[in-house]
Amino acid sequence: MATTPTLDQVHAAMQAVNEALQDNTISDEMEDALNELCNVLQGMEDAIIQDTEEALVNALADQNDQLQALNKKINDLASDLDVASEKIKSVSTTVGTIVSIVAALI
């Protein structure tokens, strides 16, 4: 199974090709082949960068979906807490009123 080269590997290959192109003793045919290889390597570099960017965008989108879901859950829970707090306040007021009435009767 073939593996995708890393950017570092592609850059190292491009550097080797560029160094080979500096050799004035290479034939025109070899120079053409090296230039073609350089173009293929540049295409690989572009593909790796694009794949990396797409993976990053997809990962960020997934994480943002999780963030939004957690935010909704927290907002829902906070809303539930507000309702519970209002109910507790209402019960406390009622109990306070009862305590005042009973205290007045004693």
Phi, psi and omega in degrees: 000127182282145177251154178283130178291156177274165177301321180299319179295317179295317179296321178296318178294319179297321179295318179296319178295316179297322176295319179295325179292340179284345181286115183286351184268358181284151181285163177300322179297318179292321179297317178298317180295319179293320177296320177296318177298320178299318178296319178296317179296321177296323176295319177297317179302313180299318181295318179297316180297315180297316179298320180295316179296318179296318179297319179295315179298316180297318179296317179295321179296316178298315180294324178293322176300316178297318179299315179296320179295317178294321178298317178297316180299316180295317178297318178297316180295320179296321177296318177299321179294322178298317179296314180298319180298317178296320179294317179297319179297318180296316178297318180299319179296316179297314179298319178299318178296315179298316179299318179296318180294312180297319180296324179289330180280341183277000000 
